[in-house]
């Protein structure tokens, strides 16, 4: 593992102001963070340089998880990324306990749906996909995307 190439949680802890909301994490911020962490780690500490296509997969998965947390989970409450062995581990937490679902590409009348492709993309590109309830409510989705 490349310990010095990890991120800190993006949540802001409640301070004196108990009504302060968590800082939102945007998909573009997630993409940039994954690119930075992976680029800094690959080629150092005995890691071989990672494949550009693999990095692209990791960036897409981070974007999809973040987008889903914003659209369906009440917003991102935590986001972490680190390089572990031959992959990048991404964790995205949100406020909802609802599990992600794959929806058919068409509705009951055969019309194509808008959206609904993010979770299948995540499941196809990532391995070791885990969804865990959080003690204070919400869930955390953790995946590992292969880099080599």
C-alpha positions as CSV (number, residue, x, y, z in Angstrom):
1,X,0.0,0.0,0.0
2,X,1.1,3.5,-0.7
3,X,0.3,5.0,2.7
4,X,1.4,8.6,1.9
5,X,-0.9,8.6,-1.1
6,X,-4.3,8.5,0.5
7,X,-6.9,11.1,1.1
8,X,-8.5,12.3,4.3
9,X,-12.3,12.2,4.6
10,X,-13.9,15.2,3.0
11,X,-16.5,15.7,5.7
12,X,-16.2,18.7,7.9
13,X,-16.7,17.7,11.6
14,X,-19.3,19.7,13.4
15,X,-17.7,22.4,15.4
16,X,-19.3,25.1,17.5
17,X,-22.1,25.4,14.9
18,X,-24.1,22.2,15.2
19,X,-26.3,23.2,12.2
20,X,-23.4,23.3,9.7
21,X,-23.9,20.8,6.9
22,X,-21.3,18.5,5.5
23,X,-19.2,19.9,2.7
24,X,-20.5,18.5,-0.6
25,X,-18.2,16.5,-2.8
26,X,-18.8,17.0,-6.5
27,X,-18.1,14.3,-9.2
28,X,-15.4,16.5,-10.7
29,X,-13.6,16.8,-7.3
30,X,-13.8,13.0,-7.0
31,X,-12.3,12.5,-10.5
32,X,-9.5,14.9,-9.8
33,X,-8.7,13.3,-6.4
34,X,-8.5,9.8,-7.9
35,X,-6.2,11.1,-10.7
36,X,-3.9,12.8,-8.3
37,X,-3.7,10.0,-5.8
38,X,-3.1,7.3,-8.4
39,X,-0.6,9.4,-10.4
40,X,1.4,10.2,-7.3
41,X,1.5,6.6,-6.2
42,X,2.1,4.7,-9.5
43,X,5.7,4.4,-10.4
44,X,6.9,5.0,-6.7
45,X,7.5,2.6,-3.8
46,X,7.9,-0.4,-6.1
47,X,4.5,0.2,-7.9
48,X,4.7,-0.1,-11.6
49,X,3.1,2.7,-13.6
50,X,-0.6,2.0,-14.1
51,X,-2.4,1.6,-17.4
52,X,-4.1,4.8,-18.7
53,X,-7.3,2.8,-19.4
54,X,-7.3,1.4,-15.8
55,X,-7.0,4.9,-14.4
56,X,-9.8,6.0,-16.6
57,X,-12.0,3.2,-15.2
58,X,-11.1,4.3,-11.6
59,X,-12.0,7.9,-12.4
60,X,-15.3,6.8,-14.0
61,X,-16.2,4.6,-11.0
62,X,-15.5,7.5,-8.6
63,X,-17.6,9.8,-10.6
64,X,-20.5,7.4,-10.8
65,X,-20.4,6.6,-7.0
66,X,-20.3,10.3,-6.2
67,X,-23.1,11.2,-8.6
68,X,-25.3,8.4,-7.2
69,X,-24.7,9.6,-3.6
70,X,-25.7,13.1,-4.6
71,X,-28.8,12.1,-6.7
72,X,-30.1,9.2,-4.6
73,X,-28.3,9.2,-1.2
74,X,-28.9,12.7,0.1
75,X,-25.3,13.9,-0.6
76,X,-21.8,12.7,0.0
77,X,-20.8,12.5,3.7
78,X,-17.4,11.0,3.1
79,X,-15.0,10.2,0.3
80,X,-11.7,8.4,0.5
81,X,-9.3,7.0,-2.0
82,X,-6.1,5.1,-1.6
83,X,-3.9,2.8,-3.7
84,X,-3.9,-0.8,-2.3
85,X,-1.7,-3.4,-4.0
86,X,-2.7,-3.6,-7.6
87,X,-5.8,-1.4,-7.3
88,X,-7.4,1.8,-6.1
89,X,-9.9,1.6,-3.2
90,X,-12.7,4.1,-3.3
91,X,-15.2,4.7,-0.4
92,X,-18.2,7.0,-0.9
93,X,-20.6,7.5,2.0
94,X,-24.0,9.1,1.9
95,X,-27.1,9.7,4.1
96,X,-29.3,7.0,2.7
97,X,-29.5,3.4,3.9
98,X,-31.2,2.4,0.6
99,X,-29.2,-0.1,-1.4
100,X,-28.1,0.8,-5.0
101,X,-30.2,-1.0,-7.6
102,X,-29.8,-1.7,-11.3
103,X,-32.9,-0.7,-13.3
104,X,-33.9,-2.1,-16.7
105,X,-32.9,0.2,-19.6
106,X,-36.6,0.4,-20.7
107,X,-39.8,0.9,-18.8
108,X,-42.9,-1.5,-18.8
109,X,-44.1,0.1,-22.1
110,X,-40.7,-0.4,-23.8
111,X,-39.6,3.3,-23.7
112,X,-35.9,3.9,-23.0
113,X,-35.1,5.3,-19.6
114,X,-32.9,8.2,-18.9
115,X,-30.1,7.3,-16.5
116,X,-29.9,4.1,-14.5
117,X,-26.6,3.0,-15.9
118,X,-24.2,4.1,-13.1
119,X,-24.5,1.2,-10.7
120,X,-24.1,-1.5,-13.4
121,X,-21.0,0.4,-14.6
122,X,-19.5,0.4,-11.1
123,X,-20.2,-3.3,-10.7
124,X,-18.6,-4.2,-14.1
125,X,-15.4,-2.1,-13.6
126,X,-14.8,-2.7,-9.9
127,X,-14.1,-5.8,-7.8
128,X,-14.8,-6.4,-4.1
129,X,-17.9,-4.2,-4.1
130,X,-19.2,-3.7,-0.5
131,X,-22.1,-1.8,0.8
132,X,-22.2,-1.2,4.6
133,X,-24.6,0.6,6.9
134,X,-23.1,3.3,9.0
135,X,-23.8,3.5,12.7
136,X,-25.1,7.0,12.6
137,X,-27.3,6.3,9.5
138,X,-26.5,6.2,5.9
139,X,-24.3,3.8,4.0
140,X,-20.7,3.5,2.7
141,X,-19.9,1.9,-0.6
142,X,-16.4,0.7,-0.9
143,X,-14.9,-0.8,-4.2
144,X,-11.5,-1.7,-5.5
145,X,-10.8,-0.9,-9.2
146,X,-7.8,-2.8,-10.7
147,X,-5.0,-0.5,-11.9
148,X,-2.9,-3.1,-13.8
